Amino acid sequence: MSDTINMLDAKSSLSKLVHALETGQASEFIIARNGRPAARLVPLLPAHDDRQRRIGAARGRFAAPADTDALNADVRRLLEGGT
């Protein structure tokens, strides 16, 4: 449900309006100028959605060898032009 707030009240209580949106106390505010709706103040997506793009998102999708040094001789041979 949206609440309509006049421009002067929105200016003087912007931090309270933003806090109400962040905490879920309100879903949106309509800001009116001279009694006519002029703008809509809505919350952005929750911050926890951005956390899904973290390092380790591919955990469990790939397998690393137990001994990463086991193929060093083969890698050296390939880098030095051997077949």
C-alpha positions as CSV (number, residue, x, y, z in Angstrom):
1,M,0.0,0.0,0.0
2,S,1.4,3.4,-0.9
3,D,1.2,6.6,1.2
4,T,0.9,10.0,-0.4
5,I,3.2,12.6,1.1
6,N,3.5,16.3,0.1
7,M,6.8,17.6,-1.1
8,L,7.6,19.6,2.0
9,D,7.0,16.7,4.3
10,A,9.1,14.4,2.1
11,K,12.0,16.9,2.2
12,S,11.9,17.2,6.0
13,S,11.5,13.5,6.7
14,L,13.4,11.8,3.9
15,S,15.6,9.8,6.2
16,K,12.5,8.4,8.1
17,L,10.9,7.5,4.7
18,V,14.0,5.7,3.6
19,H,14.3,3.9,6.9
20,A,10.6,2.8,6.6
21,L,11.3,1.4,3.1
22,E,14.5,-0.4,4.2
23,T,12.9,-2.1,7.2
24,G,9.8,-3.1,5.2
25,Q,7.4,-0.9,7.2
26,A,6.3,0.6,3.8
27,S,6.4,-0.6,0.3
28,E,6.4,2.8,-1.5
29,F,5.7,6.5,-1.0
30,I,4.0,8.8,-3.5
31,I,5.4,12.3,-3.4
32,A,2.9,14.9,-4.4
33,R,3.4,18.5,-5.5
34,N,0.4,20.7,-5.1
35,G,-1.8,17.7,-4.5
36,R,-0.8,15.9,-7.7
37,P,1.4,12.8,-7.7
38,A,4.9,13.7,-9.0
39,A,7.2,10.9,-7.9
40,R,7.4,7.4,-6.4
41,L,9.9,6.5,-3.7
42,V,10.5,2.7,-3.7
43,P,13.1,0.5,-2.1
44,L,15.9,-1.1,-4.1
45,L,16.5,-4.9,-4.1
46,P,17.6,-6.2,-0.8
47,A,21.4,-6.3,-0.3
48,H,21.4,-10.0,0.3
49,D,20.6,-10.6,-3.4
50,D,24.0,-9.2,-4.3
51,R,25.7,-11.7,-2.0
52,Q,24.9,-14.5,-4.5
53,R,27.6,-13.2,-6.8
54,R,30.5,-14.0,-4.4
55,I,33.7,-15.9,-4.8
56,G,32.9,-19.6,-4.3
57,A,29.7,-19.5,-6.2
58,A,31.0,-22.5,-8.3
59,R,31.9,-24.5,-5.2
60,G,31.2,-28.2,-5.8
61,R,30.9,-27.8,-9.6
62,F,34.6,-28.6,-10.3
63,A,37.0,-31.1,-9.0
64,A,40.7,-30.3,-8.3
65,P,43.3,-33.1,-8.2
66,A,44.4,-34.2,-4.8
67,D,48.1,-33.7,-5.8
68,T,48.5,-30.6,-7.9
69,D,52.3,-31.3,-8.3
70,A,51.8,-34.7,-9.8
71,L,51.8,-33.4,-13.4
72,N,54.6,-30.8,-13.1
73,A,57.0,-32.8,-15.2
74,D,54.4,-33.1,-18.0
75,V,53.6,-29.4,-17.9
76,R,57.3,-28.5,-18.1
77,R,57.9,-30.8,-21.0
78,L,54.9,-29.3,-22.9
79,L,56.1,-25.7,-22.2
80,E,59.6,-26.5,-23.4
81,G,58.3,-27.7,-26.7
82,G,58.2,-31.4,-26.1
83,T,55.4,-33.6,-27.1
